[in-house]
Each structure stands twice: as structure tokens, then as C-alpha cells.
Amino acid sequence: MTAQALVMSPSEVRERYATEGSGRIVDEVHESARRCLACAGSAWLGLAALLDRVAPIPDRLIVIIDCAEICEVTARSLMRGSTEMRRICALTAAICGRAAEAAETEHELAEFVDAAHQCARSCRSISEAE
């Protein structure tokens, strides 16, 4: 199976979710996937910068690694149009929220905190869509 086969085009997503608001869900899904990837990227960059100052990573910040990893999985599930995307997004929103709270006091993670809040909002919107 090729990587191309794992990603649905906007028209394929529209077809799968045709009863869900003529295009709105497609835009939301792709935007949420983009925000998940941005969150994961900023988490890894922020943690790398933090490791220059603090090693090992404190236990209270391990949730940031969980956040980065779940965001990567969520982005892939969204782009392939997983039938489980609402439940995956609900979990991602919760983990991103917890990770953002844990990271608020670390200046190296300021961009991550913003990205995590945006990702959480976007995933929450997907998980609550009817």
C-alpha cells in the first residue's frame, strides 16, 4: 500500500461525509490535520530547546510527548478519513489541553502552548460535529 492510498482527497472526504454539511466538514478536517501537525512539530522543537536547559525532561512534561505522538496519529487518521476520527479527536483535544497546561511555565514551550490550544479547539470541534 502506498502513502498516497492512505490519504483521501478532498472530494473523497466530501463523498464519505456527504451528509455532513457540504464541504464544511472537509475544510474542518483538513484544517484540524494541519493544526495537529503544527502542534506535534512545535512540541518536538520546544522539547529539544528545553533539553538544552533541563535534562532529563521532568515527569510533569511527559504529557507533551504524548501530545506530539497523538497529534501525528490524529493528523494521519483525519487525512485518510478514518471512521474513528471523532473519538480520536476527542482524545487528542483532551491530551493537548493537559499538555498546554503543563507547558505554560516553560518559556521554550510558548509556541507549543499556542499550537496545543489551537489543536485542542480544532479537534474538539471535529469530535462534537454532528
N, CA, C and O atoms as a GROMACS GRO file, in nm:
protein
  520
    1MET      N    1   0.084  -0.118   0.000
    1MET     CA    2   0.000   0.000   0.000
    1MET      C    3   0.089   0.124   0.000
    1MET      O    4   0.184   0.134   0.079
    2THR      N    5   0.060   0.217  -0.087
    2THR     CA    6   0.140   0.339  -0.096
    2THR      C    7   0.087   0.443   0.002
    2THR      O    8  -0.027   0.435   0.049
    3ALA      N    9   0.174   0.541   0.032
    3ALA     CA   10   0.132   0.651   0.120
    3ALA      C   11   0.014   0.726   0.058
    3ALA      O   12  -0.075   0.772   0.128
    4GLN      N   13   0.015   0.737  -0.074
    4GLN     CA   14  -0.093   0.806  -0.144
    4GLN      C   15  -0.227   0.739  -0.116
    4GLN      O   16  -0.330   0.806  -0.105
    5ALA      N   17  -0.227   0.606  -0.104
    5ALA     CA   18  -0.351   0.533  -0.081
    5ALA      C   19  -0.406   0.557   0.059
    5ALA      O   20  -0.524   0.533   0.084
    6LEU      N   21  -0.323   0.603   0.151
    6LEU     CA   22  -0.367   0.627   0.287
    6LEU      C   23  -0.428   0.764   0.308
    6LEU      O   24  -0.485   0.791   0.414
    7VAL      N   25  -0.419   0.852   0.210
    7VAL     CA   26  -0.468   0.988   0.222
    7VAL      C   27  -0.586   1.008   0.127
    7VAL      O   28  -0.577   0.978   0.008
    8MET      N   29  -0.693   1.057   0.181
    8MET     CA   30  -0.811   1.084   0.099
    8MET      C   31  -0.804   1.224   0.041
    8MET      O   32  -0.760   1.318   0.108
    9SER      N   33  -0.846   1.238  -0.082
    9SER     CA   34  -0.854   1.370  -0.143
    9SER      C   35  -0.976   1.442  -0.085
    9SER      O   36  -1.065   1.379  -0.029
   10PRO      N   37  -0.979   1.575  -0.100
   10PRO     CA   38  -1.097   1.648  -0.052
   10PRO      C   39  -1.228   1.594  -0.110
   10PRO      O   40  -1.329   1.589  -0.040
   11SER      N   41  -1.227   1.554  -0.238
   11SER     CA   42  -1.351   1.501  -0.297
   11SER      C   43  -1.389   1.366  -0.236
   11SER      O   44  -1.507   1.337  -0.220
   12GLU      N   45  -1.290   1.283  -0.201
   12GLU     CA   46  -1.319   1.155  -0.136
   12GLU      C   47  -1.374   1.177   0.006
   12GLU      O   48  -1.466   1.107   0.048
   13VAL      N   49  -1.317   1.274   0.078
   13VAL     CA   50  -1.369   1.305   0.212
   13VAL      C   51  -1.511   1.358   0.200
   13VAL      O   52  -1.598   1.320   0.278
   14ARG      N   53  -1.535   1.446   0.101
   14ARG     CA   54  -1.668   1.502   0.080
   14ARG      C   55  -1.768   1.390   0.050
   14ARG      O   56  -1.881   1.393   0.100
   15GLU      N   57  -1.727   1.293  -0.031
   15GLU     CA   58  -1.814   1.181  -0.064
   15GLU      C   59  -1.845   1.096   0.059
   15GLU      O   60  -1.960   1.059   0.082
   16ARG      N   61  -1.744   1.066   0.139
   16ARG     CA   62  -1.764   0.983   0.258
   16ARG      C   63  -1.854   1.052   0.359
   16ARG      O   64  -1.936   0.988   0.425
   17TYR      N   65  -1.839   1.184   0.372
   17TYR     CA   66  -1.916   1.258   0.472
   17TYR      C   67  -2.017   1.352   0.405
   17TYR      O   68  -2.038   1.464   0.450
   18ALA      N   69  -2.078   1.304   0.298
   18ALA     CA   70  -2.168   1.387   0.217
   18ALA      C   71  -2.286   1.441   0.296
   18ALA      O   72  -2.338   1.548   0.263
   19THR      N   73  -2.330   1.372   0.396
   19THR     CA   74  -2.448   1.416   0.471
   19THR      C   75  -2.413   1.516   0.579
   19THR      O   76  -2.499   1.554   0.658
   20GLU      N   77  -2.289   1.559   0.585
   20GLU     CA   78  -2.246   1.639   0.699
   20GLU      C   79  -2.210   1.783   0.666
   20GLU      O   80  -2.113   1.835   0.721
   21GLY      N   81  -2.282   1.848   0.581
   21GLY     CA   82  -2.265   1.991   0.567
   21GLY      C   83  -2.189   2.039   0.446
   21GLY      O   84  -2.115   2.137   0.455
   22SER      N   85  -2.202   1.975   0.336
   22SER     CA   86  -2.150   2.016   0.205
   22SER      C   87  -2.020   2.096   0.209
   22SER      O   88  -2.019   2.216   0.183
   23GLY      N   89  -1.913   2.030   0.240
   23GLY     CA   90  -1.783   2.094   0.232
   23GLY      C   91  -1.728   2.145   0.362
   23GLY      O   92  -1.606   2.148   0.380
   24ARG      N   93  -1.813   2.186   0.454
   24ARG     CA   94  -1.765   2.240   0.581
   24ARG      C   95  -1.680   2.138   0.654
   24ARG      O   96  -1.573   2.171   0.706
   25ILE      N   97  -1.727   2.013   0.657
   25ILE     CA   98  -1.652   1.910   0.729
   25ILE      C   99  -1.518   1.884   0.662
   25ILE      O  100  -1.419   1.857   0.731
   26VAL      N  101  -1.512   1.892   0.531
   26VAL     CA  102  -1.385   1.870   0.460
   26VAL      C  103  -1.285   1.977   0.501
   26VAL      O  104  -1.170   1.945   0.534
   27ASP      N  105  -1.326   2.102   0.499
   27ASP     CA  106  -1.237   2.210   0.538
   27ASP      C  107  -1.193   2.196   0.683
   27ASP      O  108  -1.076   2.217   0.716
   28GLU      N  109  -1.287   2.159   0.770
   28GLU     CA  110  -1.255   2.142   0.911
   28GLU      C  111  -1.158   2.027   0.933
   28GLU      O  112  -1.066   2.037   1.014
   29VAL      N  113  -1.179   1.918   0.862
   29VAL     CA  114  -1.091   1.802   0.875
   29VAL      C  115  -0.950   1.836   0.832
   29VAL      O  116  -0.854   1.805   0.903
   30HIS      N  117  -0.936   1.900   0.718
   30HIS     CA  118  -0.801   1.935   0.670
   30HIS      C  119  -0.735   2.040   0.760
   30HIS      O  120  -0.615   2.033   0.784
   31GLU      N  121  -0.811   2.135   0.809
   31GLU     CA  122  -0.756   2.236   0.900
   31GLU      C  123  -0.714   2.171   1.032
   31GLU      O  124  -0.611   2.206   1.088
   32SER      N  125  -0.794   2.080   1.080
   32SER     CA  126  -0.760   2.011   1.204
   32SER      C  127  -0.633   1.927   1.186
   32SER      O  128  -0.548   1.924   1.275
   33ALA      N  129  -0.620   1.859   1.074
   33ALA     CA  130  -0.499   1.781   1.047
   33ALA      C  131  -0.377   1.874   1.043
   33ALA      O  132  -0.271   1.840   1.097
   34ARG      N  133  -0.392   1.990   0.981
   34ARG     CA  134  -0.281   2.086   0.974
   34ARG      C  135  -0.243   2.133   1.114
   34ARG      O  136  -0.125   2.144   1.146
   35ARG      N  137  -0.343   2.161   1.196
   35ARG     CA  138  -0.314   2.207   1.332
   35ARG      C  139  -0.252   2.097   1.417
   35ARG      O  140  -0.167   2.125   1.502
   36CYS      N  141  -0.293   1.974   1.394
   36CYS     CA  142  -0.230   1.862   1.467
   36CYS      C  143  -0.082   1.851   1.431
   36CYS      O  144   0.002   1.833   1.519
   37LEU      N  145  -0.052   1.862   1.304
   37LEU     CA  146   0.089   1.854   1.262
   37LEU      C  147   0.170   1.971   1.316
   37LEU      O  148   0.285   1.955   1.355
   38ALA      N  149   0.110   2.090   1.317
   38ALA     CA  150   0.179   2.206   1.372
   38ALA      C  151   0.204   2.188   1.522
   38ALA      O  152   0.310   2.225   1.572
   39CYS      N  153   0.108   2.132   1.591
   39CYS     CA  154   0.123   2.107   1.735
   39CYS      C  155   0.235   2.008   1.761
   39CYS      O  156   0.320   2.030   1.847
   40ALA      N  157   0.235   1.898   1.686
   40ALA     CA  158   0.340   1.797   1.704
   40ALA      C  159   0.477   1.856   1.676
   40ALA      O  160   0.572   1.834   1.752
   41GLY      N  161   0.488   1.932   1.568
   41GLY     CA  162   0.617   1.993   1.534
   41GLY      C  163   0.666   2.089   1.639
   41GLY      O  164   0.783   2.089   1.676
   42SER      N  165   0.575   2.173   1.689
   42SER     CA  166   0.617   2.270   1.791
   42SER      C  167   0.650   2.199   1.923
   42SER      O  168   0.734   2.246   1.999
   43ALA      N  169   0.584   2.088   1.950
   43ALA     CA  170   0.616   2.011   2.071
   43ALA      C  171   0.759   1.957   2.064
   43ALA      O  172   0.836   1.972   2.158
   44TRP      N  173   0.792   1.895   1.952
   44TRP     CA  174   0.928   1.839   1.938
   44TRP      C  175   1.034   1.948   1.940
   44TRP      O  176   1.138   1.931   2.004
   45LEU      N  177   1.009   2.060   1.872
   45LEU     CA  178   1.106   2.170   1.873
   45LEU      C  179   1.121   2.231   2.012
   45LEU      O  180   1.233   2.259   2.056
   46GLY      N  181   1.011   2.249   2.080
   46GLY     CA  182   1.015   2.305   2.215
   46GLY      C  183   1.086   2.213   2.313
   46GLY      O  184   1.165   2.258   2.396
   47LEU      N  185   1.059   2.084   2.303
   47LEU     CA  186   1.126   1.988   2.391
   47LEU      C  187   1.276   1.983   2.364
   47LEU      O  188   1.355   1.971   2.457
   48ALA      N  189   1.314   1.992   2.238
   48ALA     CA  190   1.457   1.994   2.205
   48ALA      C  191   1.525   2.115   2.268
   48ALA      O  192   1.635   2.104   2.321
   49ALA      N  193   1.460   2.231   2.261
   49ALA     CA  194   1.516   2.352   2.323
   49ALA      C  195   1.520   2.339   2.474
   49ALA      O  196   1.616   2.382   2.538
   50LEU      N  197   1.417   2.279   2.531
   50LEU     CA  198   1.412   2.260   2.675
   50LEU      C  199   1.524   2.168   2.723
   50LEU      O  200   1.580   2.189   2.830
   51LEU      N  201   1.556   2.068   2.645
   51LEU     CA  202   1.662   1.974   2.682
   51LEU      C  203   1.799   2.041   2.687
   51LEU      O  204   1.890   1.989   2.752
   52ASP      N  205   1.815   2.154   2.620
   52ASP     CA  206   1.941   2.230   2.632
   52ASP      C  207   1.958   2.285   2.773
   52ASP      O  208   2.070   2.311   2.816
   53ARG      N  209   1.847   2.304   2.843
   53ARG     CA  210   1.849   2.363   2.976
   53ARG      C  211   1.822   2.261   3.086
   53ARG      O  212   1.882   2.266   3.193
   54VAL      N  213   1.732   2.169   3.059
   54VAL     CA  214   1.686   2.074   3.160
   54VAL      C  215   1.693   1.933   3.103
   54VAL      O  216   1.632   1.904   3.001
   55ALA      N  217   1.767   1.846   3.168
   55ALA     CA  218   1.770   1.706   3.124
   55ALA      C  219   1.777   1.620   3.249
   55ALA      O  220   1.853   1.652   3.340
   56PRO      N  221   1.704   1.516   3.256
   56PRO     CA  222   1.601   1.471   3.161
   56PRO      C  223   1.474   1.555   3.173
   56PRO      O  224   1.462   1.641   3.260
   57ILE      N  225   1.381   1.528   3.084
   57ILE     CA  226   1.254   1.600   3.085
   57ILE      C  227   1.180   1.565   3.214
   57ILE      O  228   1.166   1.447   3.247
   58PRO      N  229   1.133   1.665   3.287
   58PRO     CA  230   1.058   1.637   3.410
   58PRO      C  231   0.931   1.554   3.382
   58PRO      O  232   0.868   1.569   3.277
   59ASP      N  233   0.897   1.468   3.476
   59ASP     CA  234   0.779   1.381   3.460
   59ASP      C  235   0.653   1.459   3.425
   59ASP      O  236   0.571   1.410   3.347
   60ARG      N  237   0.636   1.578   3.481
   60ARG     CA  238   0.515   1.656   3.454
   60ARG      C  239   0.504   1.700   3.308
   60ARG      O  240   0.396   1.739   3.263
   61LEU      N  241   0.615   1.693   3.233
   61LEU     CA  242   0.614   1.734   3.093
   61LEU      C  243   0.607   1.616   2.995
   61LEU      O  244   0.604   1.638   2.874
   62ILE      N  245   0.605   1.494   3.045
   62ILE     CA  246   0.596   1.377   2.958
   62ILE      C  247   0.467   1.381   2.875
   62ILE      O  248   0.463   1.327   2.765
   63VAL      N  249   0.363   1.444   2.927
   63VAL     CA  250   0.238   1.456   2.853
   63VAL      C  251   0.258   1.530   2.721
   63VAL      O  252   0.179   1.513   2.628
   64ILE      N  253   0.362   1.612   2.710
   64ILE     CA  254   0.390   1.682   2.585
   64ILE      C  255   0.433   1.582   2.477
   64ILE      O  256   0.396   1.597   2.361
   65ILE      N  257   0.509   1.482   2.516
   65ILE     CA  258   0.546   1.377   2.421
   65ILE      C  259   0.422   1.300   2.378
   65ILE      O  260   0.404   1.269   2.261
   66ASP      N  261   0.335   1.268   2.475
   66ASP     CA  262   0.208   1.202   2.442
   66ASP      C  263   0.129   1.286   2.342
   66ASP      O  264   0.072   1.234   2.247
   67CYS      N  265   0.127   1.417   2.365
   67CYS     CA  266   0.055   1.509   2.278
   67CYS      C  267   0.112   1.506   2.137
   67CYS      O  268   0.038   1.495   2.039
   68ALA      N  269   0.244   1.516   2.125
   68ALA     CA  270   0.307   1.515   1.993
   68ALA      C  271   0.275   1.387   1.918
   68ALA      O  272   0.243   1.390   1.799
   69GLU      N  273   0.283   1.275   1.988
   69GLU     CA  274   0.258   1.147   1.922
   69GLU      C  275   0.112   1.129   1.883
   69GLU      O  276   0.083   1.082   1.773
   70ILE      N  277   0.019   1.166   1.971
   70ILE     CA  278  -0.122   1.151   1.936
   70ILE      C  279  -0.161   1.248   1.824
   70ILE      O  280  -0.246   1.216   1.742
   71CYS      N  281  -0.099   1.365   1.821
   71CYS     CA  282  -0.128   1.460   1.713
   71CYS      C  283  -0.085   1.406   1.577
   71CYS      O  284  -0.153   1.427   1.477
   72GLU      N  285   0.029   1.338   1.575
   72GLU     CA  286   0.075   1.278   1.448
   72GLU      C  287  -0.024   1.171   1.401
   72GLU      O  288  -0.058   1.165   1.283
   73VAL      N  289  -0.068   1.087   1.494
   73VAL     CA  290  -0.165   0.982   1.461
   73VAL      C  291  -0.297   1.044   1.417
   73VAL      O  292  -0.357   0.999   1.319
   74THR      N  293  -0.341   1.146   1.487
   74THR     CA  294  -0.468   1.211   1.456
   74THR      C  295  -0.465   1.273   1.317
   74THR      O  296  -0.560   1.258   1.240
   75ALA      N  297  -0.356   1.341   1.284
   75ALA     CA  298  -0.346   1.403   1.150
   75ALA      C  299  -0.358   1.296   1.042
   75ALA      O  300  -0.429   1.316   0.943
   76ARG      N  301  -0.290   1.184   1.060
   76ARG     CA  302  -0.298   1.077   0.960
   76ARG      C  303  -0.440   1.020   0.953
   76ARG      O  304  -0.490   0.992   0.844
   77SER      N  305  -0.504   1.001   1.068
   77SER     CA  306  -0.640   0.944   1.065
   77SER      C  307  -0.738   1.040   0.998
   77SER      O  308  -0.830   0.997   0.928
   78LEU      N  309  -0.719   1.170   1.021
   78LEU     CA  310  -0.806   1.268   0.957
   78LEU      C  311  -0.786   1.269   0.806
   78LEU      O  312  -0.883   1.275   0.730
   79MET      N  313  -0.661   1.263   0.763
   79MET     CA  314  -0.633   1.272   0.620
   79MET      C  315  -0.678   1.147   0.543
   79MET      O  316  -0.700   1.153   0.422
   80ARG      N  317  -0.690   1.036   0.612
   80ARG     CA  318  -0.739   0.916   0.542
   80ARG      C  319  -0.890   0.898   0.562
   80ARG      O  320  -0.949   0.804   0.508
   81GLY      N  321  -0.952   0.988   0.639
   81GLY     CA  322  -1.096   0.981   0.658
   81GLY      C  323  -1.140   0.868   0.747
   81GLY      O  324  -1.242   0.804   0.722
   82SER      N  325  -1.063   0.841   0.852
   82SER     CA  326  -1.096   0.732   0.944
   82SER      C  327  -1.238   0.746   0.998
   82SER      O  328  -1.283   0.856   1.030
   83THR      N  329  -1.305   0.634   1.009
   83THR     CA  330  -1.439   0.634   1.067
   83THR      C  331  -1.433   0.659   1.218
   83THR      O  332  -1.536   0.685   1.280
   84GLU      N  333  -1.317   0.650   1.276
   84GLU     CA  334  -1.298   0.673   1.420
   84GLU      C  335  -1.248   0.814   1.451
   84GLU      O  336  -1.210   0.843   1.564
   85MET      N  337  -1.248   0.902   1.351
   85MET     CA  338  -1.184   1.032   1.371
   85MET      C  339  -1.248   1.115   1.483
   85MET      O  340  -1.178   1.191   1.549
   86ARG      N  341  -1.376   1.102   1.505
   86ARG     CA  342  -1.438   1.181   1.613
   86ARG      C  343  -1.385   1.139   1.749
   86ARG      O  344  -1.353   1.224   1.833
   87ARG      N  345  -1.376   1.009   1.772
   87ARG     CA  346  -1.324   0.961   1.901
   87ARG      C  347  -1.176   0.991   1.916
   87ARG      O  348  -1.130   1.026   2.025
   88ILE      N  349  -1.101   0.978   1.808
   88ILE     CA  350  -0.958   1.010   1.812
   88ILE      C  351  -0.940   1.158   1.842
   88ILE      O  352  -0.854   1.195   1.922
   89CYS      N  353  -1.020   1.241   1.778
   89CYS     CA  354  -1.011   1.386   1.801
   89CYS      C  355  -1.048   1.423   1.945
   89CYS      O  356  -0.988   1.514   2.002
   90ALA      N  357  -1.146   1.356   2.002
   90ALA     CA  358  -1.185   1.385   2.141
   90ALA      C  359  -1.067   1.357   2.234
   90ALA      O  360  -1.038   1.437   2.323
   91LEU      N  361  -1.000   1.245   2.214
   91LEU     CA  362  -0.883   1.211   2.296
   91LEU      C  363  -0.770   1.312   2.274
   91LEU      O  364  -0.706   1.356   2.369
   92THR      N  365  -0.748   1.348   2.149
   92THR     CA  366  -0.642   1.443   2.116
   92THR      C  367  -0.669   1.578   2.181
   92THR      O  368  -0.577   1.640   2.236
   93ALA      N  369  -0.792   1.624   2.176
   93ALA     CA  370  -0.827   1.753   2.238
   93ALA      C  371  -0.796   1.750   2.388
   93ALA      O  372  -0.742   1.847   2.441
   94ALA      N  373  -0.830   1.642   2.454
   94ALA     CA  374  -0.806   1.632   2.598
   94ALA      C  375  -0.656   1.630   2.629
   94ALA      O  376  -0.611   1.698   2.721
   95ILE      N  377  -0.581   1.553   2.553
   95ILE     CA  378  -0.436   1.544   2.578
   95ILE      C  379  -0.367   1.676   2.546
   95ILE      O  380  -0.279   1.719   2.620
   96CYS      N  381  -0.406   1.741   2.437
   96CYS     CA  382  -0.347   1.871   2.402
   96CYS      C  383  -0.374   1.974   2.511
   96CYS      O  384  -0.286   2.053   2.546
   97GLY      N  385  -0.494   1.973   2.565
   97GLY     CA  386  -0.527   2.066   2.672
   97GLY      C  387  -0.441   2.043   2.796
   97GLY      O  388  -0.390   2.139   2.854
   98ARG      N  389  -0.425   1.918   2.834
   98ARG     CA  390  -0.340   1.886   2.950
   98ARG      C  391  -0.195   1.923   2.924
   98ARG      O  392  -0.127   1.975   3.013
   99ALA      N  393  -0.148   1.897   2.804
   99ALA     CA  394  -0.008   1.927   2.770
   99ALA      C  395   0.017   2.078   2.771
   99ALA      O  396   0.121   2.124   2.818
  100ALA      N  397  -0.078   2.154   2.719
  100ALA     CA  398  -0.064   2.300   2.718
  100ALA      C  399  -0.055   2.354   2.860
  100ALA      O  400   0.027   2.441   2.890
  101GLU      N  401  -0.140   2.302   2.948
  101GLU     CA  402  -0.136   2.345   3.089
  101GLU      C  403  -0.001   2.312   3.152
  101GLU      O  404   0.055   2.393   3.225
  102ALA      N  405   0.051   2.193   3.124
  102ALA     CA  406   0.178   2.150   3.183
  102ALA      C  407   0.295   2.234   3.134
  102ALA      O  408   0.393   2.254   3.205
  103ALA      N  409   0.284   2.284   3.011
  103ALA     CA  410   0.395   2.356   2.948
  103ALA      C  411   0.395   2.506   2.974
  103ALA      O  412   0.492   2.573   2.939
  104GLU      N  413   0.290   2.560   3.032
  104GLU     CA  414   0.275   2.706   3.042
  104GLU      C  415   0.389   2.778   3.113
  104GLU      O  416   0.413   2.895   3.084
  105THR      N  417   0.458   2.713   3.202
  105THR     CA  418   0.564   2.782   3.278
  105THR      C  419   0.701   2.773   3.213
  105THR      O  420   0.796   2.832   3.263
  106GLU      N  421   0.712   2.701   3.102
  106GLU     CA  422   0.841   2.685   3.035
  106GLU      C  423   0.849   2.776   2.913
  106GLU      O  424   0.773   2.758   2.818
  107HIS      N  425   0.940   2.874   2.915
  107HIS     CA  426   0.944   2.970   2.805
  107HIS      C  427   0.982   2.904   2.672
  107HIS      O  428   0.944   2.954   2.566
  108GLU      N  429   1.055   2.794   2.674
  108GLU     CA  430   1.090   2.725   2.550
  108GLU      C  431   0.968   2.664   2.482
  108GLU      O  432   0.972   2.630   2.364
  109LEU      N  433   0.862   2.649   2.557
  109LEU     CA  434   0.742   2.583   2.506
  109LEU      C  435   0.627   2.679   2.476
  109LEU      O  436   0.513   2.636   2.459
  110ALA      N  437   0.656   2.809   2.471
  110ALA     CA  438   0.550   2.908   2.449
  110ALA      C  439   0.477   2.887   2.317
  110ALA      O  440   0.354   2.893   2.313
  111GLU      N  441   0.550   2.861   2.209
  111GLU     CA  442   0.485   2.838   2.080
  111GLU      C  443   0.403   2.710   2.084
  111GLU      O  444   0.296   2.702   2.024
  112PHE      N  445   0.454   2.610   2.153
  112PHE     CA  446   0.380   2.485   2.166
  112PHE      C  447   0.248   2.508   2.238
  112PHE      O  448   0.145   2.453   2.197
  113VAL      N  449   0.249   2.587   2.344
  113VAL     CA  450   0.126   2.612   2.421
  113VAL      C  451   0.019   2.669   2.328
  113VAL      O  452  -0.096   2.625   2.332
  114ASP      N  453   0.055   2.766   2.244
  114ASP     CA  454  -0.040   2.824   2.150
  114ASP      C  455  -0.090   2.720   2.050
  114ASP      O  456  -0.210   2.709   2.025
  115ALA      N  457   0.004   2.642   1.995
  115ALA     CA  458  -0.032   2.540   1.896
  115ALA      C  459  -0.121   2.432   1.959
  115ALA      O  460  -0.215   2.384   1.895
  116ALA      N  461  -0.092   2.395   2.083
  116ALA     CA  462  -0.172   2.292   2.150
  116ALA      C  463  -0.314   2.341   2.176
  116ALA      O  464  -0.409   2.265   2.161
  117HIS      N  465  -0.328   2.467   2.216
  117HIS     CA  466  -0.463   2.522   2.236
  117HIS      C  467  -0.541   2.525   2.105
  117HIS      O  468  -0.660   2.491   2.103
  118GLN      N  469  -0.476   2.565   1.996
  118GLN     CA  470  -0.543   2.568   1.866
  118GLN      C  471  -0.583   2.428   1.821
  118GLN      O  472  -0.693   2.406   1.770
  119CYS      N  473  -0.492   2.333   1.840
  119CYS     CA  474  -0.519   2.195   1.803
  119CYS      C  475  -0.635   2.139   1.886
  119CYS      O  476  -0.724   2.073   1.833
  120ALA      N  477  -0.633   2.166   2.015
  120ALA     CA  478  -0.740   2.117   2.102
  120ALA      C  479  -0.875   2.171   2.058
  120ALA      O  480  -0.973   2.096   2.052
  121ARG      N  481  -0.882   2.301   2.028
  121ARG     CA  482  -1.008   2.360   1.982
  121ARG      C  483  -1.056   2.297   1.852
  121ARG      O  484  -1.174   2.263   1.837
  122SER      N  485  -0.963   2.281   1.759
  122SER     CA  486  -0.997   2.224   1.630
  122SER      C  487  -1.044   2.079   1.644
  122SER      O  488  -1.144   2.039   1.583
  123CYS      N  489  -0.972   2.001   1.722
  123CYS     CA  490  -1.011   1.860   1.742
  123CYS      C  491  -1.143   1.850   1.818
  123CYS      O  492  -1.225   1.762   1.789
  124ARG      N  493  -1.165   1.937   1.914
  124ARG     CA  494  -1.291   1.937   1.988
  124ARG      C  495  -1.407   1.964   1.892
  124ARG      O  496  -1.513   1.903   1.903
  125SER      N  497  -1.386   2.056   1.800
  125SER     CA  498  -1.490   2.088   1.702
  125SER      C  499  -1.522   1.966   1.615
  125SER      O  500  -1.639   1.939   1.588
  126ILE      N  501  -1.422   1.892   1.572
  126ILE     CA  502  -1.444   1.771   1.492
  126ILE      C  503  -1.518   1.666   1.577
  126ILE      O  504  -1.612   1.603   1.530
  127SER      N  505  -1.474   1.650   1.700
  127SER     CA  506  -1.532   1.545   1.784
  127SER      C  507  -1.678   1.574   1.818
  127SER      O  508  -1.755   1.481   1.844
  128GLU      N  509  -1.716   1.700   1.819
  128GLU     CA  510  -1.853   1.739   1.855
  128GLU      C  511  -1.944   1.762   1.734
  128GLU      O  512  -2.063   1.787   1.750
  129ALA      N  513  -1.886   1.752   1.612
  129ALA     CA  514  -1.965   1.775   1.490
  129ALA      C  515  -2.072   1.666   1.476
  129ALA      O  516  -2.049   1.550   1.510
  130GLU      N  517  -2.185   1.707   1.427
  130GLU     CA  518  -2.295   1.610   1.408
  130GLU      C  519  -2.306   1.568   1.267
  130GLU      O  520  -2.392   1.487   1.233
   0.00000   0.00000   0.00000
